[in-house]
Amino acid sequence: MTCLNIKYQISNIKNTKQKRKNDFIFLVCVFYFLFFIFHFSNAFGLNLDKIKVNLLKGDYKQAILEGEKILAVQEESRDLDELYYLLGLSYLKDSNYLRSSDIFEIIIREFPDSKFKDEARLGLGDTCLLRGNLDKAQSYYEELLNSNPNGKLKAIAYHRLSELGLKKGDTALAKLYLEKLKTEFPLNTELILNKDLYTITESPSGLYYSVQVGSFSKRINAQNLEQKLIKEGYSAYIEETDSEGNKSFRVRIGKFSSRQEALDLEKKLSQEGYPTKIFP
């Protein structure tokens, strides 16, 4: 065998070894790439579109189903706190207040840097308010204001605290936060639409409660109901409201100093077949 042949064979062996080495390195890279894709894909975030769409449609049960499905297979993700928030909101809208409250607590406890902490505190306040735990609801709303005095939910917290004051019969609390809302957020949508809050400060006698038994777009219909109620012995009257050019005529009874008096009348009117609602 000539020296040339020997050199050629040695060169082939070296090339073969290098090729195998390159193939091995390539396979290792592919392995780690696939490992990263399948095991660390959570870092890229979650697809929460289906939950959001169902929430917007008002299909809260389907939103819950989609959310719980993702949560069952998800351990870590940069969007996990958002998933919890959407689930908590869905349960709240579906009237499952206990589950909603548990989820909002998770956000506050386990995601200290979450951008949804304020929303979670507001959600906790709302669950307590809807369950009738007014003192606890007040503490959550006030905690929201104290933890983030200039947050985007400030106006909503003011509005909630004003409404909560009405429910508790706490005129001072209701007035305090209504005035804050009117001064700092005069164009707030809820303030504009909910004219009944104004009875707190605009009524000569301060806060009073009434029972509404009808709301009409035509004055004649409201007058007919008003006269019917007066003949039956009720102190009925009409309150006219104007929201963005749309007038409505509300038929109400009584101007009570306590909510309990309004509740007693509401019960009586309901038994007589009238649709009722207490204001403010």
ROFI-87917 format. One record per atom (N, C-alpha, C, O): x, y, z; residue in one letter. Coordinates in steps of 0.001 Angstrom, whole numbers, padded with zeros to 6 digits, always signed. Example, Ala and Ser with C-alpha at 12.3 -4.5 7.8 and 13.67 -1.06 7.14 Angstrom:
# ROFI-87917
+013190-005690+007800A+012300-004500+007800A+013200-003300+007800A+014236-003319+008465A+012850-002250+007080S+013670-001060+007140S+012900+000030+007870S+013409+001138+008039S
//
This chain:
# ROFI-87917
+000858-001195+000000M+000000+000000+000000M+000891+001242+000000M+001792+001363+000830M+000651+002120-000888T+001482+003316-001010T+001176+004309+000100T+000134+004247+000752T+002111+005219+000292C+001915+006268+001321C+000707+007135+001001C+000008+007619+001892C+000480+007319-000300L-000655+008148-000717L-001989+007532-000316L-002901+008229+000129L-002091+006192-000483N-003320+005486-000101N-003556+005542+001406N-004675+005725+001885N-002438+005375+002137I-002561+005404+003610I-003061+006771+004078I-003938+006861+004936I-002496+007824+003507K-002933+009180+003871K-004396+009399+003520K-005136+010053+004257K-004799+008846+002391Y-006189+008992+001948Y-007141+008314+002915Y-008190+008863+003253Y-006767+007096+003367Q-007627+006345+004300Q-007699+007053+005657Q-008753+007130+006288Q-006537+007568+006080I-006539+008289+007355I-007435+009516+007276I-008164+009842+008213I-007359+010188+006124S-008197+011379+005928S-009679+011033+005963S-010486+011772+006527S-010041+009867+005335N-011450+009424+005349N-011932+009134+006759N-013050+009480+007142N-011056+008487+007524I-011415+008142+008918I-011671+009415+009715I-012643+009511+010464I-010767+010407+009539K-010923+011676+010263K-012219+012384+009863K-012935+012919+010709K-012509+012376+008555N-013730+013028+008079N-014982+012359+008624N-015963+013006+008990N-014900+010987+008665T-016041+010223+009195T-016268+010546+010669T-017406+010729+011100T-015184+010616+011442K-015295+010921+012869K-015850+012334+013079K-016700+012568+013938K-015340+013271+012264Q-015810+014645+012385Q-017285+014752+012042Q-018039+015484+012684Q-017691+013989+010990K-019096+013985+010577K-019981+013439+011692K-021043+013983+011993K-019503+012330+012307R-020287+011746+013410R-020380+012716+014578R-021419+012839+015227R-019260+013409+014830K-019240+014385+015920K-020221+015515+015639K-020971+015935+016520K-020209+016006+014390N-021125+017075+014001N-022578+016627+014085N-023456+017375+014516N-022814+015365+013654D-024179+014815+013727D-024630+014714+015171D-025783+015008+015485D-023731+014302+016048F-024059+014168+017464F-024408+015530+018066F-025399+015675+018781F-023563+016533+017756I-023808+017880+018260I-025150+018402+017757I-025902+019040+018495I-025438+018116+016476F-026708+018550+015888F-027896+017914+016608F-028884+018583+016912F-027784+016591+016879L-028877+015886+017567L-029084+016413+018985L-030213+016542+019459L-027962+016714+019653V-028057+017264+021007V-028777+018619+020977V-029632+018906+021816V-028408+019438+019989C-029059+020754+019859C-030555+020612+019586C-031373+021329+020163C-030899+019681+018701V-032311+019436+018401V-033053+018984+019653V-034167+019431+019928V-032412+018083+020411F-033034+017565+021633F-033343+018694+022604F-034456+018793+023122F-032332+019562+022850Y-032536+020649+023801Y-033543+021682+023277Y-034287+022292+024044Y-033545+021857+021971F-034523+022772+021390F-035946+022263+021617F-036830+023010+022038F-036149+020966+021328L-037473+020374+021534L-037846+020356+023003L-038999+020592+023364L-036851+020070+023859F-037089+020061+025298F-037559+021436+025765F-038486+021555+026566F-036902+022467+025251F-037265+023838+025591F-038677+024169+025122F-039465+024769+025854F-038981+023770+023895I-040299+024061+023327I-041409+023402+024127I-042413+024042+024440I-041241+022131+024460F-042321+021374+025106F-042397+021603+026605F-043469+021472+027195F-041269+021947+027234H-041280+022046+028696H-041194+023477+029207H-041516+023739+030366H-040770+024394+028370F-040655+025776+028829F-041468+026742+027974F-041240+027951+028003F-042398+026212+027231S-043222+027073+026371S-044122+027992+027185S-044653+028977+026671S-044287+027652+028479N-045124+028502+029326N-044609+029933+029379N-045373+030877+029580N-043287+030078+029193A-042697+031406+029278A-043221+032332+028187A-043128+033553+028312A-043766+031763+027128F-044271+032581+026030F-045675+033109+026312F-046196+033911+025538F-046295+032672+027406G-047622+033151+027750G-048714+032200+027303G-048489+031262+026538G-049909+032478+027812L-051061+031628+027564L-051970+032244+026509L-051977+033456+026295L-052726+031386+025867N-053743+031861+024934N-055075+031951+025689N-055755+030948+025905N-055421+033164+026077L-056622+033384+026895L-057776+033959+026082L-058775+034411+026642L-057634+033939+024760D-058631+034581+023902D-060028+033988+024069D-061013+034725+024092D-060121+032662+024187K-061435+032023+024297K-062158+032465+025566K-063371+032677+025563K-061397+032602+026647I-062011+033045+027904I-062539+034470+027747I-063664+034773+028146I-061722+035332+027166K-062106+036733+027006K-063329+036878+026108K-064228+037668+026397K-063359+036117+025022V-064494+036183+024103V-065785+035768+024803V-066817+036423+024651V-065724+034680+025568N-066916+034206+026278N-067358+035178+027360N-068553+035332+027615N-066394+035834+027996L-066740+036852+028988L-067496+038007+028330L-068508+038477+028850L-066995+038453+027192L-067641+039547+026479L-069037+039162+025991L-069938+039999+025938L-069204+037896+025636K-070501+037405+025177K-071475+037191+026330K-072677+037037+026110K-070960+037181+027556G-071816+036925+028706G-072012+035451+028985G-072864+035075+029790G-071216+034598+028311D-071298+033157+028541D-070264+032794+029607D-069188+032279+029303D-070618+033076+030863Y-069665+032937+031950Y-069321+031479+032252Y-068190+031176+032631Y-070263+030599+032093K-069996+029183+032347K-068975+028629+031351K-068107+027838+031722K-069081+029045+030095Q-068116+028592+029099Q-066749+029213+029365Q-065722+028564+029169Q-066735+030464+029808A-065470+031116+030161A-064795+030364+031302A-063580+030168+031293A-065590+029944+032285I-065058+029169+033405I-064507+027840+032921I-063428+027419+033337I-065246+027182+032046L-064818+025889+031501L-063474+026014+030777L-062575+025197+030972L-063350+027049+029938E-062107+027265+029201E-060957+027583+030161E-059844+027086+029990E-061231+028406+031159G-060197+028794+032107G-059718+027644+032968G-058515+027469+033164G-060648+026862+033481E-060273+025731+034320E-059526+024673+033507E-058659+023976+034035E-059860+024558+032238K-059180+023602+031355K-057693+023966+031216K-056819+023100+031266K-057433+025253+031043I-056041+025714+030936I-055330+025562+032269I-054182+025121+032320I-056009+025927+033344L-055408+025876+034679L-055020+024457+035077L-054047+024257+035803L-055779+023477+034605A-055532+022075+034971A-054191+021559+034447A-053608+020652+035040A-053696+022124+033346V-052447+021633+032746V-051328+022666+032838V-050233+022450+032318V-051602+023781+033497Q-050631+024867+033519Q-050016+024993+034905Q-050730+025120+035899Q-048692+024957+034966E-048012+025096+036244E-047436+026492+036418E-047608+027116+037465E-046753+026980+035391E-046149+028298+035458E-046317+029015+034127E-046279+028409+033056E-046502+030311+034230S-046592+031131+033028S-046568+032585+033444S-046984+032925+034551S-046089+033436+032573R-046077+034862+032889R-047488+035428+032914R-047713+036502+033471R-048440+034718+032316D-049827+035190+032263D-050745+034454+033246D-051968+034568+033164D-050154+033711+034161L-050981+032906+035062L-051858+033778+035951L-052990+033408+036260L-051340+034941+036368D-052144+035832+037195D-053341+036385+036418D-054414+036593+036985D-053151+036620+035121E-054268+037084+034289E-055318+035987+034141E-056519+036257+034148E-054850+034742+034007L-055783+033611+033931L-056623+033544+035199L-057841+033376+035132L-055979+033675+036351Y-056707+033663+037620Y-057713+034819+037673Y-058846+034643+038122Y-057293+035993+037216Y-058206+037136+037265Y-059439+036898+036399Y-060563+037152+036831Y-059227+036413+035182L-060352+036157+034283L-061282+035096+034863L-062502+035184+034722L-060698+034097+035513L-061514+033062+036160L-062306+033651+037330L-063498+033384+037486L-061625+034453+038147G-062306+035071+039288G-063459+035948+038837G-064532+035936+039442G-063234+036714+037766L-064281+037581+037229L-065434+036754+036666L-066598+037118+036830L-065114+035650+036007S-066152+034778+035434S-067011+034171+036532S-068237+034136+036420S-066368+033693+037597Y-067129+033131+038723Y-067976+034206+039400Y-069098+033935+039828Y-067441+035429+039498L-068199+036529+040097L-069449+036818+039271L-070539+036967+039823L-069291+036897+037940K-070424+037154+037052K-071422+036006+037082K-072614+036210+036855K-070935+034791+037362D-071806+033616+037406D-072399+033410+038804D-073051+032400+039068D-072165+034378+039692S-072729+034377+041061S-072150+033304+041968S-072767+032951+042973S-070969+032776+041630N-070280+031842+042522N-069272+032669+043320N-068086+032709+042993N-069764+033326+044368Y-068964+034311+045071Y-067837+033694+045895Y-066771+034294+046030Y-068062+032506+046446L-067026+031864+047256L-065816+031493+046406L-064678+031772+046783L-066064+030863+045256R-064964+030477+044370R-064260+031725+043826R-063033+031762+043724R-065038+032725+043487S-064473+033976+042994S-063557+034604+044043S-062451+035045+043730S-064025+034638+045276S-063243+035216+046358S-061934+034460+046563S-060884+035073+046759S-061996+033127+046517D-060788+032305+046682D-059751+032639+045609D-058560+032746+045902D-060206+032801+044379I-059282+033064+043265I-058657+034455+043387I-057460+034615+043151I-059451+035454+043752F-058896+036798+043927F-057869+036816+045064F-056879+037544+044995F-058103+036022+046102E-057148+035912+047212E-055828+035323+046728E-054760+035741+047175E-055898+034356+045818I-054688+033732+045274I-053826+034777+044570I-052606+034789+044732I-054455+035649+043795I-053702+036685+043075I-052936+037570+044051I-051752+037841+043847I-053599+038017+045102I-052972+038913+046074I-051883+038199+046856I-050838+038782+047146I-052122+036936+047199R-051186+036179+048037R-049980+035652+047263R-048853+035717+047754R-050206+035133+046062E-049150+034432+045345E-048516+035232+044201E-047510+034806+043632E-049097+036385+043862F-048545+037196+042783F-048374+038638+043277F-049107+039529+042847F-047416+038869+044171P-047270+040205+044786P-046981+041318+043793P-047265+042482+044075P-046419+040984+042631D-046095+042007+041633D-047092+042021+040470D-046834+042641+039439D-048210+041348+040635S-049173+041250+039544S-049795+042602+039211S-050073+043408+040099S-050008+042836+037921K-050691+044063+037498K-052191+043963+037731K-052925+044916+037470K-052657+042804+038227F-054088+042614+038476F-054423+042654+039975F-055522+042271+040378F-053469+043118+040798K-053722+043171+042245K-054879+044110+042586K-055728+043777+043413K-054913+045278+041950D-056009+046219+042228D-057344+045639+041793D-058340+045771+042504D-057372+044999+040630E-058601+044358+040148E-059048+043257+041109E-060243+043066+041338E-058068+042531+041670A-058401+041456+042616A-059010+042031+043894A-059972+041477+044427A-058455+043138+044387R-059012+043776+045587R-060428+044284+045320R-061321+044135+046154R-060618+044884+044148L-061966+045337+043781L-062914+044149+043703L-064050+044229+044170L-062454+043046+043114G-063270+041835+043016G-063639+041290+044383G-064774+040863+044595G-062692+041301+045317L-062976+040832+046674L-064026+041722+047341L-064924+041235+048028L-063898+043020+047129G-064901+043925+047676G-066276+043649+047104G-067273+043658+047826G-066327+043403+045793D-067611+043143+045135D-068243+041842+045622D-069457+041772+045809D-067412+040800+045831T-067975+039537+046316T-068578+039713+047710T-069639+039167+048012T-067889+040477+048547C-068410+040725+049894C-069677+041570+049843C-070627+041327+050588C-069682+042565+048958L-070857+043430+048826L-072067+042624+048385L-073165+042798+048913L-071864+041747+047421L-072966+040941+046891L-073432+039882+047895L-074582+039445+047847L-072552+039476+048791R-072925+038502+049819R-073501+039172+051063R-073929+038500+052001R-073506+040510+051057G-074087+041233+052186G-073124+041524+053315G-073532+042032+054360G-071834+041207+053121N-070829+041499+054153N-070283+042902+053891N-069198+043061+053332N-071044+043913+054300L-070752+045293+053929L-069484+045835+054573L-068732+046572+053935L-069242+045480+055822D-068038+045974+056496D-066770+045437+055836D-065799+046169+055650D-066789+044155+055485K-065632+043555+054826K-065447+044166+053438K-064319+044430+053022K-066539+044391+052728A-066457+045021+051402A-065817+046402+051517A-064954+046768+050718A-066250+047159+052520Q-065692+048503+052721Q-064189+048440+052960Q-063442+049271+052444Q-063742+047457+053740S-062308+047345+054036S-061498+047066+052778S-060393+047586+052628S-062039+046242+051865Y-061319+045946+050622Y-061256+047171+049705Y-060214+047445+049109Y-062360+047905+049592Y-062367+049105+048746Y-061398+050159+049290Y-060678+050803+048527Y-061388+050327+050613E-060485+051309+051217E-059027+050854+051098E-058126+051674+050921E-058806+049546+051197E-057455+049011+051003E-056971+049279+049582E-055802+049599+049369E-057863+049149+048623L-057528+049443+047230L-057091+050894+047077L-056096+051176+046409L-057831+051818+047693L-057485+053236+047606L-056176+053543+048323L-055381+054352+047843L-055944+052904+049467N-054733+053169+050246N-053484+052598+049587N-052412+053202+049639N-053629+051429+048967S-052460+050770+048368S-052044+051424+047060S-050875+051369+046680S-052998+052046+046371N-052693+052684+045091N-053561+053941+044948N-054559+053928+044227N-053178+055024+045634P-054026+056224+045693P-054364+056839+044338P-055398+057490+044193P-053513+056639+043363N-053751+057235+042048N-054001+056181+040976N-053753+056414+039793N-054488+055028+041398G-054716+053926+040467G-055883+054171+039530G-056695+055074+039733G-055944+053344+038502K-056986+053503+037473K-058374+053113+037979K-059375+053424+037335K-058442+052430+039135L-059736+051986+039665L-060254+052912+040766L-061209+052580+041468L-059631+054050+040907K-059993+054977+041989K-061444+055429+041894K-062162+055421+042894K-061882+055821+040705A-063260+056294+040537A-064263+055196+040855A-065289+055447+041487A-063962+053978+040415I-064869+052859+040694I-064951+052606+042197I-066029+052348+042731I-063798+052682+042879A-063790+052468+044334A-064621+053537+045040A-065357+053230+045977A-064507+054793+044596Y-065336+055862+045161Y-066822+055547+044976Y-067618+055682+045905Y-067176+055128+043773H-068574+054841+043471H-069092+053695+044333H-070199+053762+044867H-068281+052640+044467R-068680+051487+045276R-068879+051901+046739R-069848+051489+047376R-067968+052708+047262L-068067+053120+048660L-069273+054021+048886L-069891+053982+049950L-069606+054828+047889S-070794+055671+048003S-072059+054812+048030S-072951+055029+048851S-072123+053835+047122E-073276+052924+047109E-073344+052110+048394E-074424+051867+048933E-072176+051690+048880L-072125+050896+050105L-072657+051706+051288L-073354+051181+052156L-072309+053005+051301G-072832+053870+052353G-074355+053925+052344G-074991+053945+053398G-074932+053950+051142L-076390+053946+051023L-076979+052659+051583L-077978+052685+052303L-076354+051530+051246K-076860+050243+051712K-076773+050118+053233K-077630+049498+053862K-075734+050712+053813K-075557+050648+055262K-076386+051703+055995K-076525+051665+057217K-076935+052649+055217G-077640+053756+055862G-076676+054743+056485G-077059+055523+057357G-075414+054715+056041D-074372+055597+056554D-074292+056823+055636D-073537+056832+054664D-075070+057841+055955T-075152+059030+055114T-073809+059718+054967T-073472+060197+053884T-073037+059771+056045A-071742+060454+056018A-070789+059781+055045A-070097+060448+054275A-070757+058455+055086L-069872+057697+054182L-070304+057903+052734L-069470+058139+051860L-071611+057814+052484A-072129+057980+051125A-071805+059367+050581A-071387+059506+049432A-071999+060388+051406K-071733+061764+050980K-070250+061985+050721K-069869+062624+049740K-069415+061451+051610L-067970+061640+051496L-067455+061182+050143L-066743+061917+049459L-067821+059958+049759Y-067264+059415+048525Y-068002+059908+047287Y-067427+059934+046199Y-069248+060292+047432L-069931+060903+046297L-069292+062248+045956L-069090+062571+044786L-068975+063028+046994E-068338+064323+046760E-066954+064158+046133E-066562+064933+045261E-066211+063130+046591K-064899+062844+045994K-065058+062475+044519K-064282+062905+043666K-066073+061678+044245L-066318+061241+042864L-066695+062432+041980L-066183+062572+040869L-067582+063281+042472K-068034+064439+041696K-066916+065463+041493K-066851+066118+040453K-066044+065597+042483T-064969+066589+042397T-063823+066112+041504T-063329+066861+040661T-063404+064849+041700E-062228+064345+040986E-062569+063719+039636E-061748+063714+038719E-063791+063191+039524F-064181+062506+038278F-065580+062955+037843F-066504+062142+037834F-065751+064207+037491P-067095+064718+037149P-067697+064073+035905P-068913+064107+035719P-066863+063489+035055L-067373+062862+033836L-067445+061342+033963L-067587+060641+032961L-067349+060839+035172N-067430+059401+035388N-068764+058854+034877N-069825+059391+035196N-068702+057791+034089T-069893+057233+033435T-070953+056810+034438T-072129+057134+034271T-070546+056085+035483E-071523+055604+036467E-072188+056765+037192E-073372+056704+037523E-071424+057819+037435L-071981+058981+038112L-073030+059661+037244L-074078+060085+037731L-072733+059759+035946I-073670+060406+035014I-074952+059604+034868I-076050+060161+034857I-074798+058278+034754L-075956+057428+034507L-076795+057206+035762L-078019+057100+035679L-076146+057137+036921N-076874+056848+038156N-077236+058149+038862N-076593+058533+039839N-078253+058816+038371K-078658+060104+038929K-079155+059987+040366K-079207+060982+041089K-079522+058772+040782D-080078+058609+042124D-079067+058912+043216D-079443+059236+044342D-077784+058808+042889L-076782+059142+043889L-076875+060607+044311L-076508+060968+045429L-077371+061443+043400Y-077437+062871+043705Y-078424+063195+044812Y-078341+064271+045404Y-079343+062309+045104T-080313+062592+046171T-079619+062750+047514T-080178+063338+048441T-078412+062231+047622I-077685+062337+048891I-077391+063787+049220I-077577+064224+050356I-076928+064538+048217T-076508+065917+048475T-077517+066951+048013T-077507+068077+048509T-078385+066601+047081E-079290+067595+046523E-080641+067639+047228E-081369+068625+047114E-080976+066585+047949S-082240+066585+048682S-082156+067544+049869S-081177+067501+050614S-083166+068418+050068P-083141+069365+051183P-083019+068671+052528P-082399+069201+053451P-083602+067502+052641S-083567+066787+053916S-082441+065772+053981S-082376+064964+054907S-081545+065815+052987G-080451+064856+053000G-080865+063536+052371G-081701+063504+051467G-080291+062473+052842L-080529+061147+052285L-081923+060642+052643L-082344+060715+053797L-082624+060136+051651Y-083884+059457+051927Y-084024+058259+050995Y-083345+058167+049972Y-084914+057344+051367Y-085138+056126+050590Y-086561+056136+050044Y-087497+056581+050708Y-086700+055639+048830S-088025+055534+048220S-088132+054201+047493S-087135+053524+047242S-089373+053844+047160V-089607+052600+046425V-090126+052945+045043V-091167+053586+044901V-089409+052524+044047Q-089837+052775+042658Q-090708+051625+042179Q-090392+050453+042383Q-091820+051991+041531V-092736+050956+041040V-092956+051039+039529V-093770+050300+038976V-092246+051917+038879G-092377+052002+037421G-091481+053084+036848G-091203+054091+037499G-091028+052858+035604S-090230+053853+034893S-090693+053874+033443S-090757+052833+032789S-091019+055080+032938F-091630+055186+031614F-090927+056245+030763F-090320+057183+031279F-091028+056067+029463S-090467+057062+028544S-091499+058145+028223S-091151+059204+027700S-092774+057874+028541K-093834+058850+028299K-094459+059273+029629K-094807+058435+030461K-094593+060582+029812R-095113+061108+031071R-096534+060615+031357R-096863+060336+032510R-097381+060502+030329I-098777+060120+030537I-098884+058754+031203I-099750+058533+032050I-098000+057841+030818N-098024+056498+031432N-097635+056562+032904N-098206+055869+033745N-096649+057409+033196A-096238+057569+034590A-097360+058213+035408A-097591+057833+036555A-098052+059184+034819Q-099151+059856+035524Q-100304+058907+035812Q-100919+058972+036876Q-100595+058026+034865N-101670+057052+035074N-101367+056158+036270N-102236+055906+037104N-100106+055674+036349L-099726+054815+037474L-099717+055615+038771L-100142+055123+039815L-099236+056833+038700E-099198+057689+039891E-100610+057862+040472E-100804+057705+041677E-101582+058181+039630Q-102959+058390+040094Q-103559+057113+040669Q-104290+057149+041659Q-103247+055999+040044K-103741+054693+040525K-103232+054428+041949K-103986+053998+042823K-101948+054691+042159L-101347+054454+043472L-101898+055419+044520L-102129+055031+045665L-102104+056661+044134I-102653+057647+045072I-104059+057241+045511I-104415+057384+046680I-104854+056734+044569K-106206+056267+044906K-106165+055083+045878K-107095+054871+046657K-105072+054318+045818E-104923+053174+046719E-104315+053572+048059E-104079+052729+048925E-104064+054879+048214G-103594+055366+049510G-102093+055544+049634G-101588+055775+050732G-101374+055440+048528Y-099916+055588+048574Y-099501+057016+048207Y-100136+057670+047379Y-098429+057479+048837S-097921+058835+048561S-096988+058779+047353S-095773+058927+047482S-097575+058565+046183A-096791+058405+044953A-096458+059757+044326A-097184+060734+044508A-095379+059797+043606Y-094964+061014+042904Y-094079+060614+041723Y-093644+059467+041612Y-093825+061577+040851I-093020+061302+039648I-091707+062076+039734I-091689+063256+040085I-090609+061392+039409E-089300+062038+039294E-088847+061932+037841E-088795+060841+037274E-088523+063068+037253E-088093+063097+035849E-086563+063119+035783E-085916+063891+036491E-085995+062270+034933T-084540+062252+034729T-084244+062438+033246T-085058+062114+032380T-083068+062963+032985D-082656+063206+031602D-081214+062757+031447D-080303+063383+031990D-081003+061682+030713S-079667+061152+030485S-079344+061213+028997S-079891+060453+028197S-078440+062137+028638E-078011+062308+027253E-079205+062514+026308E-079254+061963+025209E-080159+063322+026771G-081301+063653+025930G-082452+062668+025996G-083498+062896+025388G-082270+061558+026737N-083334+060554+026862N-084043+060737+028207N-083481+060456+029266N-085278+061209+028140K-086022+061441+029373K-086718+060165+029840K-087158+059336+029043K-086798+060043+031151S-087581+058946+031729S-088351+059500+032920S-087903+060430+033590S-089524+058907+033174F-090401+059360+034236F-090601+058203+035218F-091226+057191+034901F-090055+058385+036407R-090051+057318+037404R-091128+057555+038454R-091234+058639+039027R-091912+056534+038689V-092973+056621+039693V-092462+056008+040983V-092083+054838+041027V-092459+056818+042030R-091927+056366+043312R-092892+056667+044450R-093802+057488+044338R-092648+055961+045553I-093490+056140+046737I-092596+056361+047945I-091638+055620+048163I-092916+057389+048733G-092252+057603+050010G-090899+058281+049925G-090190+058215+048921G-090572+058946+051049K-089236+059521+051264K-088873+059212+052705K-089048+060025+053613K-088351+057983+052877F-088111+057451+054216F-086698+057771+054690F-085752+057802+053903F-086577+058007+055988S-085257+058307+056560S-084436+057041+056789S-083211+057108+056891S-085109+055872+056870S-084376+054613+057085S-084667+053624+055953S-085764+053604+055395S-083691+052829+055637R-083850+051834+054585R-084867+050764+054980R-085561+050216+054123R-084954+050473+056263Q-085871+049436+056706Q-087322+049799+056390Q-088111+048930+056018Q-087677+051083+056537E-089030+051520+056194E-089325+051271+054710E-090416+050841+054335E-088312+051555+053879A-088477+051317+052441A-088604+049828+052155A-089386+049427+051292A-087847+049008+052868L-087919+047554+052687L-089300+047016+053051L-089841+046146+052368L-089859+047543+054131D-091205+047111+054555D-092244+047452+053493D-093116+046639+053187D-092150+048653+052933L-093097+049052+051886L-092871+048229+050616L-093827+047810+049964L-091624+048004+050277E-091321+047211+049076E-091952+045824+049179E-092521+045325+048208E-091853+045213+050337K-092435+043887+050544K-093945+043906+050324K-094504+043012+049688K-094583+044920+050849K-096044+045045+050710K-096436+045245+049240K-097373+044614+048752K-095716+046121+048544L-096017+046395+047144L-095752+045171+046264L-096493+044909+045316L-094720+044444+046574S-094405+043221+045812S-095516+042199+045941S-095874+041531+044971S-096067+042076+047161Q-097167+041138+047393Q-098416+041551+046610Q-099266+040718+046295Q-098517+042852+046299E-099658+043341+045540E-099401+043273+044025E-100247+043667+043221E-098232+042771+043659G-097934+042544+042237G-097175+043642+041538G-097007+043583+040320G-096708+044646+042263Y-095953+045726+041641Y-094473+045351+041510Y-093908+044727+042408Y-093846+045731+040391P-092390+045558+040285P-091726+046645+041142P-092056+047822+040990P-090828+046291+042008T-090293+047265+042957T-088758+047315+042953T-088073+046351+042612T-088269+048471+043343K-086830+048674+043512K-086630+049838+044466K-087282+050876+044354K-085703+049642+045419I-085450+050683+046406I-084375+051649+045886I-083365+051228+045321I-084613+052940+046087F-083639+053969+045728F-083403+054875+046913F-084331+055047+047703F-082240+055468+047103P-081076+055231+046241P-080416+053910+046594P-079419+053534+045978P
//
